[in-house]
Amino acid sequence: MVKIGKIELGDFPLLLAPMEDVSDPPFRAVCKENGADLMYTEFVSSEGLIRDAAKSVQKLDIFEYERPVGIQLFGSDVETMGSCSEIASRVNPDLIDINYGCPVKQVACRGAGAALLQDIPKMVRMTDAVVKSTHLPVTVKTRLGWDESTKNVQEVAERLQDIGIQALSVHGRTRVQMYKGEADWTLIAKIKDNPRITIPIFGNGDVDTPEKAVEYKNRFGVDGIMIGRATIGNPWIFNEIKHFVKTGEKLAPPTLSERVAVCRRHLEFSIRWKGPIAGVFEMRRHYTNYFKGLEHFKPFRMRLVQGMTFEELDQILNEVVHEFSEVVC
């Protein structure tokens, strides 16, 4: 049984990675219904939270059906990170996660996210401040290092465990790599093999099929897998992996009707969370992903992104099922 503090996650948990503009409550809801064991919010800016910025505060929204769920924080100032951890803890998530892995310029060039891989002493001070400011378990997500010459994640793992983090997720690329090339899990395996390391180690990067999940589980010995981009438009990947791990057999791919049903559920959650106008608008970025690979879908996508009400969109989704029958995407 893999545990983070007192949180029990099963024998080989599958985690939904925190993704900006993706892992909001509606998307987390459909991932939870399709087998995710632990999920994280989008990145929450510590500076925004301290200023009580509406966008940052809204990202603290969590719901009982999501649990266990963690709030992920990022920032460049040690004291501010400690303070915002205290604020985030008040909404009663199951854990607090620190983002030391985001590679995008808007984050890293401000001294946050993966930028902290260039200053391990500051990373240690920041993590210590967060651990001391909350009663919740603290976890960390990071990368192998800043670049090929500074792959310091093994040192990071030891030092952060020593000050109290209770799990570590590692994306198998450096910051310089961004999302290019193939993820290298060999250093993740070395962390897991280190006898000093007693906390759960989760691997992240390039897992997009059940076969690859089982291969990486066996090759690298991680306690679980965190999945990011492969879940977009494909939240059932969690159940597909679980079935393959348990039986060695692949589930049949979802039919078009099943894809439409999950898409509709996503839309319902989006409207429930953000209201009938913003909820419809926020959903527009997802339609292409849900129906990726479906030939001649463009006219329906155009209608979906122009639709203004749930009733109108529901009718279009019904037409999609009727038009394409039981096509497997």
TORLOZA-236254 format. One record per residue: x, y, z of N, C-alpha, C in turn; residue in one letter; residue number from 1. Coordinates in steps of 0.02 Angstrom, whole numbers, plus 50000, padded with zeros to 5 digits. Example, Ala and Ser with C-alpha at 12.3 -4.5 7.8 and 13.67 -1.06 7.14 Angstrom:
TORLOZA-236254
     n_u     n_v     n_w    ca_u    ca_v    ca_w     c_u     c_v     c_w   rest    nr
   50660   49716   50390   50615   49775   50390   50660   49835   50390      A     1
   50642   49888   50354   50684   49947   50357   50645   50002   50394      S     2
This chain:
TORLOZA-236254
     n_u     n_v     n_w    ca_u    ca_v    ca_w     c_u     c_v     c_w   rest    nr
   50041   49940   50000   50000   50000   50000   50043   50063   50000      M     1
   50035   50104   49950   50071   50168   49947   50033   50220   49987      V     2
   50069   50254   50032   50037   50304   50075   50076   50370   50073      K     3
   50039   50425   50074   50069   50491   50084   50040   50516   50150      I     4
   50081   50517   50202   50054   50530   50268   50005   50474   50285      G     5
   49943   50494   50300   49891   50445   50315   49847   50429   50254      K     6
   49863   50459   50197   49823   50450   50137   49842   50384   50103      I     7
   49795   50338   50098   49808   50274   50067   49789   50278   49993      E     8
   49835   50258   49949   49826   50267   49877   49824   50201   49838      L     9
   49826   50145   49872   49826   50081   49837   49896   50057   49823      G    10
   49902   50001   49787   49966   49970   49776   50008   50003   49722      D    11
   49976   50031   49671   50013   50064   49617   49971   50123   49593      F    12
   49971   50178   49630   49926   50233   49614   49944   50270   49550      P    13
   49892   50297   49519   49898   50337   49459   49876   50408   49476      L    14
   49920   50456   49463   49909   50525   49482   49896   50568   49421      L    15
   49849   50615   49428   49838   50665   49376   49885   50723   49389      L    16
   49928   50738   49341   49976   50793   49349   49941   50860   49350      A    17
   49969   50907   49388   49942   50976   49385   49960   51007   49318      P    18
   49909   51033   49283   49921   51064   49217   49881   51129   49213      M    19
   49916   51182   49198   49884   51247   49192   49833   51246   49136      E    20
   49774   51274   49149   49719   51278   49101   49692   51209   49081      D    21
   49708   51158   49119   49682   51091   49105   49652   51060   49168      V    22
   49692   51052   49220   49670   51014   49279   49629   51056   49327      S    23
   49575   51086   49301   49528   51122   49343   49477   51073   49371      D    24
   49431   51095   49415   49384   51048   49445   49343   51007   49395      P    25
   49317   51035   49340   49279   50992   49293   49321   50937   49263      P    26
   49382   50952   49243   49424   50900   49214   49444   50849   49267      F    27
   49458   50872   49327   49474   50826   49381   49415   50780   49396      R    28
   49355   50806   49389   49296   50764   49403   49292   50705   49356      A    29
   49302   50716   49291   49297   50660   49244   49357   50613   49250      V    30
   49414   50640   49271   49472   50596   49283   49460   50552   49344      C    31
   49430   50581   49395   49414   50542   49455   49365   50486   49438      K    32
   49314   50502   49399   49265   50451   49380   49295   50397   49337      E    33
   49352   50411   49307   49384   50362   49263   49448   50334   49292      N    34
   49456   50337   49359   49508   50298   49391   49567   50333   49421      G    35
   49572   50400   49418   49629   50434   49448   49629   50425   49524      A    36
   49687   50409   49552   49692   50396   49624   49708   50458   49665      D    37
   49745   50505   49636   49764   50567   49669   49770   50620   49616      L    38
   49742   50679   49631   49742   50733   49581   49767   50797   49613      M    39
   49791   50841   49570   49817   50906   49592   49782   50962   49555      Y    40
   49777   51019   49588   49749   51078   49556   49797   51105   49503      T    41
   49774   51154   49466   49820   51193   49424   49870   51228   49469      E    42
   49923   51255   49440   49973   51292   49479   49940   51353   49510      F    43
   49950   51362   49575   49924   51420   49610   49983   51466   49627      V    44
   49980   51528   49603   50033   51576   49615   50033   51599   49688      S    45
   50089   51593   49722   50092   51616   49791   50082   51691   49796      S    46
   50111   51728   49749   50104   51801   49749   50031   51820   49737      E    47
   49998   51784   49690   49927   51798   49677   49884   51782   49736      G    48
   49900   51729   49772   49860   51710   49830   49868   51760   49886      L    49
   49928   51784   49896   49940   51834   49948   49902   51899   49932      I    50
   49899   51916   49867   49863   51977   49847   49788   51966   49842      R    51
   49765   51904   49855   49695   51887   49851   49668   51896   49780      D    52
   49711   51882   49731   49690   51887   49661   49637   51835   49646      A    53
   49585   51856   49612   49527   51813   49601   49545   51748   49566      A    54
   49588   51751   49515   49606   51691   49478   49642   51640   49522      K    55
   49687   51665   49564   49723   51620   49609   49677   51590   49662      S    56
   49634   51631   49690   49588   51607   49742   49540   51555   49713      V    57
   49516   51565   49652   49470   51517   49622   49502   51449   49613      Q    58
   49568   51447   49603   49602   51383   49594   49604   51342   49658      K    59
   49585   51372   49713   49581   51335   49776   49517   51295   49783      L    60
   49471   51303   49735   49408   51266   49738   49421   51191   49733      D    61
   49400   51156   49784   49403   51083   49783   49337   51056   49809      I    62
   49321   50993   49790   49256   50964   49807   49266   50895   49837      F    63
   49219   50874   49877   49225   50811   49914   49236   50751   49867      E    64
   49202   50752   49809   49207   50694   49764   49276   50687   49732      Y    65
   49319   50738   49739   49386   50735   49710   49437   50699   49754      E    66
   49423   50693   49817   49474   50672   49864   49501   50602   49849      R    67
   49567   50593   49862   49615   50643   49887   49638   50691   49833      P    68
   49646   50754   49852   49667   50806   49804   49717   50853   49838      V    69
   49766   50873   49800   49818   50918   49826   49816   50985   49791      G    70
   49833   51038   49827   49840   51104   49798   49914   51115   49782      I    71
   49929   51133   49720   49998   51144   49701   50015   51218   49700      Q    72
   50068   51237   49735   50089   51306   49741   50155   51318   49705      L    73
   50164   51379   49679   50229   51397   49652   50244   51470   49670      F    74
   50308   51485   49674   50329   51553   49689   50404   51557   49694      G    75
   50429   51618   49702   50501   51630   49704   50525   51657   49771      S    76
   50478   51675   49815   50497   51704   49879   50482   51655   49935      D    77
   50532   51642   49976   50525   51591   50029   50470   51609   50078      V    78
   50470   51670   50103   50420   51690   50153   50349   51689   50125      E    79
   50343   51712   50062   50277   51712   50030   50250   51642   50021      T    80
   50294   51595   50002   50273   51526   49993   50248   51497   50059      M    81
   50281   51513   50113   50258   51489   50178   50190   51517   50195      G    82
   50181   51581   50183   50117   51613   50199   50060   51586   50156      S    83
   50073   51575   50092   50019   51552   50049   50003   51479   50062      C    84
   50051   51441   50087   50037   51372   50107   49988   51372   50165      S    85
   49997   51419   50210   49951   51425   50266   49880   51442   50242      E    86
   49876   51487   50193   49811   51506   50165   49778   51446   50129      I    87
   49817   51411   50088   49790   51355   50051   49767   51299   50097      A    88
   49800   51291   50153   49782   51237   50199   49713   51249   50230      S    89
   49690   51311   50232   49626   51327   50263   49566   51299   50224      R    90
   49575   51286   50159   49519   51258   50120   49516   51182   50125      V    91
   49561   51154   50165   49560   51083   50183   49572   51035   50125      N    92
   49626   51046   50087   49645   50994   50038   49675   50935   50077      P    93
   49692   50883   50041   49723   50825   50074   49798   50834   50080      D    94
   49828   50874   50038   49900   50888   50042   49917   50952   50005      L    95
   49977   50976   50017   50005   51034   49982   50063   51009   49939      I    96
   50065   51030   49876   50119   51012   49832   50157   51074   49810      D    97
   50222   51068   49803   50263   51125   49781   50288   51111   49710      I    98
   50280   51161   49668   50300   51155   49598   50372   51178   49590      N    99
   50417   51130   49580   50487   51144   49562   50502   51116   49493      Y   100
   50450   51110   49452   50460   51078   49387   50436   51117   49327      G   101
   50393   51168   49336   50364   51202   49279   50419   51237   49239      C   102
   50425   51222   49173   50481   51249   49134   50464   51313   49095      P   103
   50400   51333   49094   50382   51389   49050   50413   51454   49074      V   104
   50427   51499   49026   50463   51561   49041   50427   51604   49093      K   105
   50360   51607   49088   50323   51650   49135   50333   51630   49207      Q   106
   50351   51567   49218   50363   51543   49286   50438   51540   49301      V   107
   50475   51504   49261   50547   51493   49274   50587   51557   49272      A   108
   50571   51602   49227   50610   51663   49222   50595   51713   49277      C   109
   50546   51697   49319   50531   51737   49378   50560   51705   49441      R   110
   50601   51654   49432   50633   51623   49489   50591   51570   49524      G   111
   50537   51548   49491   50494   51497   49521   50496   51433   49479      A   112
   50457   51383   49499   50455   51321   49461   50523   51289   49455      G   113
   50541   51269   49394   50604   51234   49381   50665   51278   49395      A   114
   50656   51344   49399   50713   51388   49413   50747   51371   49479      A   115
   50708   51344   49526   50738   51327   49592   50788   51271   49587      L   116
   50789   51233   49532   50839   51181   49522   50909   51211   49514      L   117
   50912   51276   49503   50977   51309   49499   51001   51335   49566      Q   118
   50959   51329   49617   50975   51355   49683   50947   51307   49736      D   119
   50982   51251   49745   50957   51199   49791   50951   51225   49863      I   120
   50999   51264   49889   50990   51290   49957   50925   51330   49965      P   121
   50908   51371   49916   50846   51409   49920   50786   51362   49915      K   122
   50790   51311   49873   50737   51262   49868   50726   51228   49936      M   123
   50780   51212   49970   50774   51181   50036   50741   51229   50086      V   124
   50761   51292   50085   50732   51341   50132   50657   51350   50117      R   125
   50641   51353   50053   50571   51363   50034   50528   51303   50055      M   126
   50554   51243   50042   50517   51183   50061   50508   51180   50136      T   127
   50559   51197   50173   50556   51197   50246   50503   51246   50270      D   128
   50498   51304   50238   50449   51354   50257   50378   51327   50245      A   129
   50368   51292   50190   50302   51265   50174   50284   51209   50223      V   130
   50331   51164   50236   50319   51109   50282   50299   51135   50351      V   131
   50334   51187   50373   50321   51214   50441   50257   51255   50445      K   132
   50229   51275   50387   50171   51319   50388   50105   51282   50381      S   133
   50108   51215   50374   50046   51177   50365   50046   51114   50407      T   134
   49986   51092   50424   49979   51028   50460   49970   50970   50411      H   135
   49967   50986   50346   49955   50936   50295   50019   50906   50269      L   136
   50016   50846   50239   50075   50819   50205   50096   50865   50149      P   137
   50161   50873   50139   50188   50913   50085   50224   50867   50036      V   138
   50209   50875   49971   50242   50838   49919   50274   50887   49870      T   139
   50317   50861   49827   50353   50903   49779   50350   50871   49710      V   140
   50344   50913   49659   50352   50891   49590   50410   50930   49559      K   141
   50456   50894   49527   50515   50927   49499   50537   50891   49436      T   142
   50597   50911   49412   50627   50881   49352   50696   50853   49369      R   143
   50729   50826   49319   50795   50796   49330   50847   50847   49349      L   144
   50839   50908   49326   50886   50962   49338   50871   51018   49290      G   145
   50915   51070   49291   50904   51126   49246   50924   51109   49174      W   146
   50982   51076   49166   51005   51056   49100   51046   50992   49106      D   147
   51075   50970   49051   51111   50906   49050   51170   50905   49099      E   148
   51200   50962   49111   51259   50964   49154   51242   50972   49228      S   149
   51178   50982   49244   51158   50992   49314   51099   50949   49333      T   150
   51104   50885   49320   51051   50839   49339   51059   50821   49413      K   151
   51029   50861   49456   51040   50857   49528   50981   50828   49567      N   152
   50937   50793   49533   50876   50771   49566   50888   50720   49622      V   153
   50943   50683   49618   50956   50635   49672   50973   50672   49737      Q   154
   51012   50725   49731   51026   50768   49790   50962   50800   49815      E   155
   50922   50825   49768   50859   50857   49786   50815   50809   49826      V   156
   50810   50747   49803   50767   50698   49837   50789   50687   49909      A   157
   50853   50679   49920   50878   50667   49988   50866   50728   50033      E   158
   50884   50786   50008   50881   50846   50050   50809   50865   50066      R   159
   50763   50857   50018   50694   50874   50032   50660   50823   50076      L   160
   50678   50760   50069   50652   50710   50115   50675   50725   50186      Q   161
   50737   50746   50193   50765   50760   50259   50729   50816   50296      D   162
   50697   50862   50258   50662   50917   50292   50587   50906   50294      I   163
   50564   50846   50271   50495   50828   50287   50445   50819   50231      G   164
   50466   50821   50167   50416   50806   50115   50398   50732   50120      I   165
   50337   50716   50097   50313   50648   50107   50301   50610   50042      Q   166
   50318   50641   49985   50318   50606   49921   50351   50652   49870      A   167
   50379   50621   49818   50413   50659   49766   50393   50633   49697      L   168
   50372   50678   49653   50357   50661   49583   50411   50692   49539      S   169
   50438   50652   49494   50493   50677   49452   50475   50668   49378      V   170
   50478   50724   49342   50470   50721   49269   50539   50707   49239      H   171
   50543   50658   49195   50607   50634   49170   50640   50677   49116      G   172
   50635   50742   49122   50669   50788   49077   50699   50845   49117      R   173
   50747   50880   49088   50773   50941   49118   50729   50999   49099      T   174
   50741   51056   49131   50703   51116   49113   50718   51137   49042      R   175
   50782   51133   49022   50801   51154   48955   50766   51112   48902      V   176
   50754   51049   48915   50719   51006   48868   50646   51025   48858      Q   177
   50617   51060   48906   50545   51074   48905   50508   51007   48899      M   178
   50473   50997   48843   50437   50933   48832   50463   50897   48771      Y   179
   50523   50915   48749   50552   50886   48689   50593   50823   48706      K   180
   50604   50782   48654   50644   50722   48664   50608   50671   48707      G   181
   50643   50619   48724   50614   50565   48763   50631   50574   48837      E   182
   50582   50562   48880   50593   50566   48952   50641   50511   48974      A   183
   50688   50529   49018   50738   50482   49043   50719   50464   49115      D   184
   50699   50401   49125   50677   50379   49192   50733   50346   49232      W   185
   50793   50343   49204   50847   50306   49239   50865   50340   49305      T   186
   50866   50406   49307   50881   50440   49370   50824   50433   49420      L   187
   50763   50428   49395   50706   50416   49439   50714   50348   49473      I   188
   50736   50298   49434   50748   50232   49462   50804   50233   49514      A   189
   50855   50274   49503   50910   50278   49551   50887   50308   49617      K   190
   50841   50356   49613   50813   50384   49675   50776   50329   49713      I   191
   50736   50291   49676   50697   50238   49708   50743   50184   49738      K   192
   50799   50173   49706   50846   50122   49730   50889   50145   49788      D   193
   50889   50210   49802   50930   50238   49856   50903   50214   49923      N   194
   50942   50178   49963   50916   50152   50027   50897   50208   50076      P   195
   50923   50268   50066   50905   50324   50110   50834   50349   50096      R   196
   50809   50336   50036   50743   50363   50017   50688   50316   50041      I   197
   50643   50342   50082   50588   50302   50109   50520   50328   50088      T   198
   50517   50387   50058   50453   50416   50036   50434   50387   49968      I   199
   50370   50388   49949   50349   50365   49883   50380   50408   49828      P   200
   50401   50374   49774   50429   50408   49715   50384   50393   49655      I   201
   50360   50446   49625   50315   50440   49567   50351   50465   49504      F   202
   50347   50426   49451   50378   50445   49388   50328   50480   49343      G   203
   50354   50525   49302   50311   50564   49257   50349   50577   49192      N   204
   50312   50571   49136   50342   50587   49072   50334   50531   49021      G   205
   50296   50544   48968   50290   50500   48910   50246   50439   48920      D   206
   50215   50430   48977   50171   50373   48986   50104   50389   48954      V   207
   50089   50357   48897   50028   50372   48861   49989   50309   48840      D   208
   50012   50250   48863   49976   50188   48848   49981   50142   48909      T   209
   49934   50095   48916   49939   50046   48970   50003   50005   48966      P   210
   50024   49987   48905   50085   49947   48897   50146   49984   48924      E   211
   50150   50048   48908   50207   50087   48931   50206   50095   49007      K   212
   50146   50102   49036   50141   50109   49108   50168   50047   49143      A   213
   50150   49988   49119   50173   49926   49149   50248   49917   49137      V   214
   50271   49934   49077   50343   49929   49063   50383   49973   49110      E   215
   50362   50035   49120   50398   50081   49164   50393   50060   49237      Y   216
   50336   50033   49256   50328   50007   49324   50379   49953   49338      K   217
   50386   49907   49290   50432   49851   49300   50505   49870   49292      N   218
   50520   49913   49244   50589   49932   49230   50619   49979   49283      R   219
   50577   50025   49308   50605   50078   49350   50583   50074   49422      F   220
   50537   50030   49439   50520   50017   49509   50486   50073   49546      G   221
   50455   50120   49511   50423   50176   49545   50362   50153   49584      V   222
   50342   50194   49632   50284   50177   49674   50218   50190   49638      D   223
   50220   50233   49588   50161   50250   49550   50181   50295   49492      G   224
   50132   50313   49452   50146   50353   49392   50101   50414   49392      I   225
   50131   50471   49376   50093   50532   49366   50085   50544   49291      M   226
   50024   50557   49269   50010   50565   49198   49983   50635   49185      I   227
   50010   50667   49134   49990   50735   49118   49957   50740   49050      G   228
   49996   50756   49000   49968   50772   48933   49927   50715   48904      R   229
   49944   50653   48920   49908   50596   48891   49836   50589   48917      A   230
   49818   50628   48969   49750   50625   48995   49704   50673   48959      T   231
   49731   50720   48921   49689   50772   48890   49647   50741   48835      I   232
   49582   50747   48843   49536   50714   48796   49535   50639   48803      G   233
   49567   50614   48856   49576   50542   48864   49577   50523   48938      N   234
   49528   50546   48977   49531   50533   49050   49524   50460   49069      P   235
   49499   50419   49022   49491   50347   49037   49557   50309   49036      W   236
   49611   50344   49022   49677   50311   49022   49692   50280   49091      I   237
   49666   50310   49144   49679   50283   49211   49649   50213   49218      F   238
   49586   50205   49200   49555   50139   49205   49586   50089   49156      N   239
   49607   50114   49098   49639   50069   49049   49704   50041   49079      E   240
   49743   50084   49111   49806   50062   49141   49792   50013   49199      I   241
   49745   50030   49241   49729   49987   49298   49707   49917   49274      K   242
   49667   49915   49223   49644   49851   49197   49703   49810   49170      H   243
   49748   49844   49135   49805   49809   49106   49854   49785   49160      F   244
   49864   49826   49211   49907   49806   49267   49878   49744   49301      V   245
   49812   49742   49310   49780   49688   49346   49773   49624   49306      K   246
   49759   49630   49240   49742   49571   49200   49791   49555   49145      T   247
   49833   49605   49126   49877   49595   49069   49841   49600   49002      G   248
   49778   49620   49004   49738   49627   48944   49716   49699   48935      E   249
   49708   49719   48871   49688   49787   48857   49611   49793   48856      K   250
   49587   49847   48884   49516   49863   48877   49502   49884   48805      L   251
   49442   49871   48781   49424   49896   48716   49422   49972   48718      A   252
   49445   50006   48666   49444   50079   48666   49373   50105   48672      P   253
   49364   50164   48699   49296   50190   48707   49262   50201   48640      P   254
   49199   50185   48637   49160   50200   48577   49146   50274   48574      T   255
   49121   50296   48518   49104   50367   48511   49051   50386   48562      L   256
   49002   50343   48573   48950   50357   48623   48981   50368   48692      S   257
   49031   50328   48708   49063   50335   48774   49104   50399   48777      E   258
   49136   50418   48723   49173   50481   48721   49125   50540   48730      R   259
   49070   50537   48695   49020   50591   48700   48993   50595   48772      V   260
   48981   50538   48803   48955   50538   48871   49003   50571   48920      A   261
   49068   50558   48913   49117   50589   48958   49123   50664   48942      V   262
   49122   50680   48879   49125   50751   48859   49065   50789   48888      C   263
   49006   50758   48885   48946   50790   48913   48953   50799   48988      R   264
   48979   50748   49022   48990   50754   49095   49038   50811   49110      R   265
   49090   50817   49070   49139   50871   49079   49104   50938   49072      H   266
   49062   50944   49021   49024   51006   49011   48978   51021   49070      L   267
   48945   50970   49095   48900   50980   49152   48938   51005   49213      E   268
   48996   50975   49227   49036   50997   49283   49062   51068   49272      F   269
   49080   51085   49210   49106   51151   49195   49053   51204   49209      S   270
   48991   51191   49188   48937   51239   49200   48920   51243   49274      I   271
   48921   51186   49307   48907   51185   49379   48958   51226   49418      R   272
   49022   51225   49394   49076   51260   49430   49078   51334   49413      W   273
   49075   51350   49349   49085   51420   49328   49022   51455   49304      K   274
   48966   51420   49302   48904   51452   49281   48890   51441   49207      G   275
   48830   51459   49184   48808   51442   49116   48845   51478   49061      P   276
   48877   51534   49075   48913   51570   49022   48987   51551   49023      I   277
   49021   51563   49079   49092   51547   49084   49103   51472   49077      A   278
   49057   51431   49103   49065   51359   49099   49064   51334   49028      G   279
   49020   51363   48987   49018   51345   48916   49081   51369   48880      V   280
   49103   51429   48896   49163   51456   48864   49225   51415   48880      F   281
   49233   51398   48944   49293   51361   48966   49297   51292   48934      E   282
   49240   51264   48916   49239   51196   48888   49262   51194   48816      M   283
   49263   51251   48783   49276   51252   48711   49345   51224   48692      R   284
   49393   51231   48736   49461   51208   48720   49466   51131   48719      R   285
   49414   51097   48744   49419   51025   48753   49389   50984   48696      H   286
   49346   51013   48655   49309   50973   48606   49354   50937   48557      Y   287
   49404   50972   48531   49450   50941   48483   49484   50880   48513      T   288
   49503   50885   48577   49538   50830   48610   49493   50769   48619      N   289
   49430   50780   48637   49386   50723   48647   49372   50684   48583      Y   290
   49376   50718   48526   49358   50686   48464   49417   50683   48415      F   291
   49476   50683   48443   49537   50678   48402   49535   50614   48361      K   292
   49552   50621   48297   49555   50563   48253   49490   50548   48218      G   293
   49438   50584   48234   49373   50572   48202   49370   50613   48137      L   294
   49367   50578   48082   49367   50611   48017   49303   50651   48006      E   295
   49310   50707   47972   49254   50750   47954   49218   50779   48014      H   296
   49255   50787   48070   49223   50814   48130   49222   50890   48131      F   297
   49261   50922   48090   49270   50995   48093   49204   51034   48094      K   298
   49154   51019   48052   49092   51058   48055   49058   51054   48123      P   299
   49063   50995   48155   49032   50988   48221   49072   51026   48274      F   300
   49139   51025   48266   49180   51063   48314   49164   51138   48309      R   301
   49156   51163   48249   49140   51233   48241   49074   51250   48274      M   302
   49026   51207   48268   48961   51219   48301   48967   51215   48377      R   303
   49008   51168   48401   49017   51161   48473   49050   51223   48504      L   304
   49101   51250   48471   49135   51308   48499   49094   51372   48491      V   305
   49041   51369   48451   48997   51427   48444   48934   51421   48486      Q   306
   48921   51361   48512   48861   51350   48553   48863   51391   48617      G   307
   48804   51412   48640   48800   51458   48697   48764   51429   48758      M   308
   48728   51374   48750   48691   51346   48806   48703   51271   48810      T   309
   48690   51243   48869   48698   51171   48877   48650   51134   48830      F   310
   48589   51158   48825   48539   51124   48783   48562   51122   48710      E   311
   48589   51177   48686   48612   51179   48617   48671   51132   48607      E   312
   48718   51132   48653   48777   51089   48648   48758   51015   48655      L   313
   48712   51001   48700   48689   50933   48709   48658   50906   48644      D   314
   48620   50947   48610   48590   50927   48547   48644   50912   48494      Q   315
   48696   50954   48492   48750   50943   48444   48787   50878   48459      I   316
   48798   50865   48523   48832   50803   48543   48790   50742   48524      L   317
   48724   50748   48531   48680   50693   48509   48685   50682   48434      N   318
   48691   50737   48397   48698   50732   48324   48764   50699   48305      E   319
   48816   50712   48345   48881   50680   48332   48874   50604   48336      V   320
   48840   50581   48389   48830   50509   48397   48790   50481   48338      V   321
   48739   50516   48320   48696   50493   48265   48734   50492   48199      H   322
   48773   50544   48187   48808   50551   48123   48862   50499   48114      E   323
   48899   50485   48167   48957   50442   48161   48945   50372   48189      F   324
   48885   50360   48215   48867   50295   48242   48918   50273   48295      S   325
   48935   50209   48297   48980   50183   48348   49052   50180   48323      E   326
   49075   50236   48298   49144   50240   48274   49192   50239   48334      V   327
   49247   50204   48327   49300   50205   48378   49351   50257   48357      V   328
   49362   50307   48399   49408   50361   48381   49480   50338   48387      C   329
